[in-house]
């Protein structure tokens, strides 16, 4: 393996506001020989997620921050190209914490990487980074376990065309709910309604979210799945019903702030409506991922469930491709392709 060179992106500095090119070091090192129990995984796809921005910050969170000069943390899918472990054979496709690099080297049972086998015979590999991967698990358990939807309820989803949002809406429809998305731009809203089957979608770029909620949620909001935070969260809180559930998944509108995070000014609506606001961290449900994969995989096989991936090629594009998330330029689950399948 010493003849292989591994290109990597390492965190060079804690970003202030938007991550800059100077916040990264693009390095190359040789792939070392492996010992008993170890594998080498060639990265094919890397998942780019809004949560990565939080991992770059110093401070206590649900997961430790990426250290300075550490390979940037990221989920990925790759192919085992060398193995001295009975757990994985050469040629196996695996999903886990590859990091932003061409090759991952280490113990096959490394708990941090958490590799498990995936099969391109069951679904195209990018699907395992979308509805059948971490975004899908987040959406499925966030909606069903935290939101506890009931048939006939109205569910509102922000970031509706994104990786988590598109899955939330479709799961809600499968459970008999009325679903209203919030997305940016006509193309995204058309996709959400015409291809994913949402009942309506509010284009926050061309009109008032407040007016859109009045039009499309005349009976109020029972569940709000929040991926953006900020003003949109504040606005939805004015429309919630008695015993509403607000699921806090992310706040992409706030991640690159250089000023304090904007919290909801309308939080007293939770008191008035005896409503509940609760966060979702997908790792809490790791033991149950199989449940979600089985149910959503069945819906996919039946043609009842769609996904959309936005795939950008080239490891060297990572800094600019990551910024697509925060500029609203991705259309679907954003994935970086590092190698051919």
C-alpha positions as CSV (number, residue, x, y, z in Angstrom):
1,X,0.0,0.0,0.0
2,X,3.0,2.3,0.3
3,X,2.8,3.1,-3.4
4,X,-0.6,4.8,-2.9
5,X,-0.8,8.5,-2.2
6,X,-3.6,9.8,0.0
7,X,-4.9,13.3,-0.6
8,X,-6.6,14.8,2.4
9,X,-8.3,18.0,3.7
10,X,-7.2,18.9,7.2
11,X,-8.7,21.6,9.3
12,X,-6.1,24.4,9.5
13,X,-8.0,27.0,11.5
14,X,-11.4,27.5,13.3
15,X,-13.6,29.4,10.7
16,X,-15.0,32.8,11.6
17,X,-18.2,33.1,9.6
18,X,-18.1,31.2,6.3
19,X,-15.2,28.7,6.0
20,X,-12.4,30.1,3.8
21,X,-9.8,28.3,1.7
22,X,-7.2,29.3,4.3
23,X,-9.1,27.3,6.9
24,X,-8.0,24.1,5.2
25,X,-4.7,22.3,4.5
26,X,-4.7,20.1,1.4
27,X,-2.1,17.4,2.2
28,X,-0.7,14.2,0.7
29,X,0.7,11.2,2.6
30,X,1.5,7.6,1.7
31,X,-1.0,4.9,2.5
32,X,0.8,2.7,5.1
33,X,0.8,-1.0,5.2
34,X,-1.9,-2.6,7.3
35,X,-1.5,-5.0,10.2
36,X,-3.8,-7.8,11.5
37,X,-7.4,-6.6,12.0
38,X,-7.0,-3.6,9.7
39,X,-8.5,-2.5,6.3
40,X,-7.9,0.1,3.6
41,X,-11.0,1.7,2.2
42,X,-10.9,3.7,-1.0
43,X,-13.4,6.5,-0.7
44,X,-15.9,6.8,-3.5
45,X,-18.5,9.3,-2.2
46,X,-18.3,11.8,0.7
47,X,-21.4,13.1,2.4
48,X,-21.4,16.9,2.8
49,X,-23.8,18.0,5.6
50,X,-24.6,21.3,7.4
51,X,-23.5,19.7,10.7
52,X,-19.9,19.7,9.4
53,X,-19.8,23.5,10.1
54,X,-20.6,22.9,13.8
55,X,-17.9,20.3,14.0
56,X,-15.3,22.9,13.1
57,X,-16.0,25.0,16.1
58,X,-14.3,24.7,19.5
59,X,-16.6,24.0,22.4
60,X,-18.9,21.4,23.9
61,X,-21.4,19.7,21.6
62,X,-23.0,16.3,21.0
63,X,-19.7,15.2,19.4
64,X,-16.2,16.5,19.9
65,X,-14.9,19.2,17.6
66,X,-12.5,18.3,14.8
67,X,-9.0,19.1,16.0
68,X,-6.7,21.5,14.2
69,X,-4.6,19.5,11.6
70,X,-7.0,16.6,11.8
71,X,-8.6,15.1,8.7
72,X,-12.0,16.7,8.3
73,X,-14.7,14.5,9.7
74,X,-17.3,13.2,7.1
75,X,-19.4,10.2,6.4
76,X,-18.7,8.4,3.2
77,X,-19.0,5.2,1.1
78,X,-16.0,3.3,-0.2
79,X,-14.6,0.0,-1.4
80,X,-12.3,-2.2,0.7
81,X,-9.1,-2.6,-1.3
82,X,-7.0,-4.3,1.3
83,X,-8.0,-6.4,4.3
84,X,-6.4,-8.3,7.2
85,X,-9.7,-8.6,9.0
86,X,-12.4,-11.3,8.8
87,X,-15.1,-8.6,9.1
88,X,-14.6,-7.2,5.6
89,X,-13.3,-8.8,2.4
90,X,-11.5,-7.0,-0.5
91,X,-14.3,-5.8,-2.8
92,X,-16.8,-5.1,-0.1
93,X,-18.6,-1.7,-0.2
94,X,-18.8,0.0,3.2
95,X,-20.3,3.1,4.7
96,X,-18.9,4.9,7.6
97,X,-16.6,7.8,8.7
98,X,-14.2,8.0,5.9
99,X,-13.2,11.6,6.4
100,X,-12.5,14.0,3.6
101,X,-9.7,12.0,2.0
102,X,-9.1,9.4,-0.7
103,X,-8.3,6.5,1.6
104,X,-9.1,5.5,5.1
105,X,-6.8,3.1,7.0
106,X,-7.4,1.5,10.4
107,X,-9.0,-1.2,12.4
108,X,-12.0,-2.8,10.7
109,X,-14.0,-2.5,14.0
110,X,-13.0,1.1,14.7
111,X,-16.0,2.5,16.7
112,X,-15.5,6.1,15.5
113,X,-15.5,5.1,11.8
114,X,-18.3,2.6,12.4
115,X,-18.1,0.9,9.0
116,X,-20.9,-1.4,7.8
117,X,-21.5,-3.2,4.5
118,X,-23.8,-1.7,1.8
119,X,-24.9,-3.4,-1.4
120,X,-25.2,-1.6,-4.8
121,X,-27.6,-4.5,-5.7
122,X,-30.1,-3.1,-3.2
123,X,-29.9,0.5,-4.2
124,X,-27.5,2.9,-6.0
125,X,-24.6,3.7,-3.6
126,X,-25.5,7.5,-3.4
127,X,-28.9,6.5,-1.9
128,X,-27.0,5.1,1.1
129,X,-25.9,8.6,1.8
130,X,-29.4,10.1,1.5
131,X,-32.6,8.4,2.5
132,X,-30.8,5.1,3.4
133,X,-28.0,6.9,5.2
134,X,-27.6,9.5,8.0
135,X,-30.0,12.1,6.5
136,X,-32.7,9.5,6.1
137,X,-32.2,8.2,9.6
138,X,-32.4,11.7,11.0
139,X,-35.6,12.4,9.1
140,X,-37.3,9.1,9.9
141,X,-36.6,9.0,13.7
142,X,-36.9,12.7,14.1
143,X,-40.4,12.8,12.6
144,X,-41.7,9.5,14.0
145,X,-40.1,9.3,17.4
146,X,-40.0,13.0,18.3
147,X,-42.8,14.3,16.2
148,X,-45.2,11.4,16.6
149,X,-47.4,12.2,13.7
150,X,-51.0,11.2,13.4
151,X,-53.0,10.7,10.2
152,X,-54.7,14.0,9.2
153,X,-52.2,16.3,10.9
154,X,-50.4,19.1,9.2
155,X,-46.6,18.8,9.0
156,X,-44.4,21.7,7.8
157,X,-40.8,21.1,6.8
158,X,-38.2,23.7,6.1
159,X,-35.3,22.9,3.8
160,X,-37.8,20.7,2.1
161,X,-35.7,20.0,-1.0
162,X,-32.6,19.1,1.0
163,X,-31.5,15.6,2.1
164,X,-33.4,15.5,5.4
165,X,-36.4,17.6,4.3
166,X,-37.3,15.5,1.3
167,X,-37.3,12.4,3.4
168,X,-39.3,14.0,6.3
169,X,-42.1,15.0,3.9
170,X,-42.4,11.6,2.2
171,X,-42.4,9.7,5.5
172,X,-45.1,12.1,6.7
173,X,-47.2,11.4,3.6
174,X,-46.8,7.7,4.0
175,X,-48.2,8.2,7.5
176,X,-51.3,10.0,6.2
177,X,-50.3,13.6,7.0
178,X,-50.8,16.8,5.0
179,X,-47.3,18.1,4.2
180,X,-46.2,21.6,3.4
181,X,-42.6,22.3,2.5
182,X,-40.6,25.5,2.6
183,X,-37.8,25.8,0.0
184,X,-35.9,28.4,-2.0
185,X,-36.8,28.9,-5.6
186,X,-39.5,27.7,-8.0
187,X,-37.6,24.7,-9.3
188,X,-37.1,23.3,-5.8
189,X,-40.8,23.9,-4.9
190,X,-41.9,22.3,-8.1
191,X,-39.8,19.2,-7.3
192,X,-41.1,19.0,-3.8
193,X,-44.7,19.0,-4.9
194,X,-44.6,17.3,-8.3
195,X,-42.0,14.6,-7.6
196,X,-42.0,14.1,-3.9
197,X,-45.7,14.4,-3.4
198,X,-45.9,17.3,-0.8
199,X,-49.3,19.0,-0.7
200,X,-47.8,22.4,-1.1
201,X,-44.5,24.3,-1.0
202,X,-43.7,27.9,0.1
203,X,-41.0,29.6,-1.8
204,X,-39.3,31.8,0.8
205,X,-37.2,33.6,-1.9
206,X,-40.2,35.0,-3.8
207,X,-42.8,35.6,-1.2
208,X,-43.8,35.8,2.5
209,X,-43.5,32.7,4.5
210,X,-46.1,34.1,6.9
211,X,-48.6,34.5,4.0
212,X,-47.7,31.1,2.6
213,X,-48.5,29.4,6.0
214,X,-51.8,31.2,6.2
215,X,-52.7,30.0,2.7
216,X,-51.5,26.4,2.9
217,X,-52.0,25.7,6.6
218,X,-55.4,27.2,7.3
219,X,-56.0,24.9,10.2
220,X,-52.6,25.6,11.8
221,X,-49.4,23.5,12.1
222,X,-49.3,20.4,14.2
223,X,-45.7,19.4,13.5
224,X,-42.8,21.6,12.3
225,X,-39.5,19.9,11.3
226,X,-36.9,22.7,11.5
227,X,-33.8,22.5,9.4
228,X,-33.0,26.3,9.1
229,X,-33.8,28.2,12.3
230,X,-33.8,32.0,12.3
231,X,-36.8,33.9,11.0
232,X,-38.5,31.0,9.5
233,X,-38.7,29.1,12.8
234,X,-40.0,32.3,14.4
235,X,-42.7,32.7,11.8
236,X,-43.9,29.1,12.1
237,X,-44.2,29.4,15.8
238,X,-47.0,32.0,15.2
239,X,-49.1,29.3,13.5
240,X,-48.7,26.2,15.7
241,X,-51.7,24.4,17.2
242,X,-52.4,23.1,20.7
243,X,-50.0,20.4,21.6
244,X,-47.8,21.0,18.5
245,X,-44.4,19.4,18.2
246,X,-41.4,21.3,16.9
247,X,-38.4,19.1,15.9
248,X,-35.1,21.0,16.0
249,X,-32.8,19.2,13.5
250,X,-30.6,22.1,12.3
251,X,-30.3,25.8,11.9
252,X,-28.4,26.3,8.7
253,X,-29.3,30.0,8.6
254,X,-27.3,30.5,11.8
255,X,-24.2,28.3,11.3
256,X,-21.9,31.0,9.8
257,X,-23.0,33.9,12.0
258,X,-20.3,36.2,13.4
259,X,-22.9,37.6,15.8
260,X,-24.9,35.7,18.4
261,X,-27.3,33.0,17.2
262,X,-30.8,34.4,16.7
263,X,-33.2,32.5,18.9
264,X,-37.0,32.5,18.5
265,X,-38.6,35.7,19.7
266,X,-42.0,33.9,19.6
267,X,-41.1,31.1,22.0
268,X,-44.0,32.0,24.3
269,X,-46.2,30.4,21.7
270,X,-44.9,27.1,23.1
271,X,-46.4,28.1,26.5
272,X,-49.7,29.3,25.1
273,X,-50.2,26.2,23.0
274,X,-48.7,23.8,25.5
275,X,-46.4,22.8,22.6
276,X,-43.1,20.9,22.7
277,X,-39.8,21.7,21.1
278,X,-37.2,18.9,21.1
279,X,-33.8,18.3,19.3
280,X,-32.9,15.3,17.3
281,X,-29.3,13.8,17.1
282,X,-29.3,10.8,14.8
283,X,-26.6,8.9,16.7
284,X,-29.0,8.3,19.5
285,X,-30.9,5.9,17.2
286,X,-27.9,3.9,15.9
287,X,-29.2,0.6,17.2
288,X,-32.5,1.1,15.3
289,X,-31.2,2.1,11.8
290,X,-32.2,-1.2,10.4
291,X,-35.9,-0.4,11.1
292,X,-35.7,2.8,9.0
293,X,-33.7,1.2,6.1
294,X,-36.2,-1.7,5.9
295,X,-39.3,0.5,5.8
296,X,-38.0,3.1,3.4
297,X,-36.3,0.5,1.3
298,X,-39.7,-1.2,0.9
299,X,-41.3,2.1,-0.1
300,X,-38.6,2.7,-2.7
301,X,-39.1,-0.8,-4.1
302,X,-42.8,-0.1,-4.4
303,X,-42.1,3.2,-6.2
304,X,-43.6,5.2,-3.4
305,X,-40.5,7.0,-2.3
306,X,-38.1,9.3,-4.3
307,X,-34.7,10.8,-3.6
308,X,-32.5,13.3,-5.3
309,X,-28.8,13.6,-5.0
310,X,-26.6,16.5,-6.1
311,X,-23.2,15.0,-6.9
312,X,-20.1,17.1,-7.5
313,X,-16.9,15.4,-8.7
314,X,-13.4,16.0,-7.5
315,X,-11.9,15.9,-4.0
316,X,-10.1,19.2,-4.8
317,X,-13.4,21.0,-5.0
318,X,-14.3,20.3,-1.4
319,X,-14.0,23.8,0.1
320,X,-16.2,25.4,-2.6
321,X,-18.6,22.4,-2.8
322,X,-19.1,22.5,1.0
323,X,-20.2,26.2,0.7
324,X,-23.0,25.2,-1.7
325,X,-24.9,24.1,1.4
326,X,-24.8,27.5,3.0
327,X,-25.5,29.4,-0.2
328,X,-28.5,27.3,-1.1
329,X,-26.9,26.1,-4.3
330,X,-27.4,22.4,-3.8
331,X,-30.5,20.7,-5.1
332,X,-31.0,17.5,-3.1
333,X,-28.5,15.6,-1.0
334,X,-25.0,17.1,-1.6
335,X,-22.4,14.5,-2.3
336,X,-18.7,14.8,-3.3
337,X,-17.5,12.0,-5.6
338,X,-13.9,11.2,-5.1
339,X,-13.5,8.1,-7.3
340,X,-15.4,6.0,-9.8
341,X,-17.5,3.1,-8.5
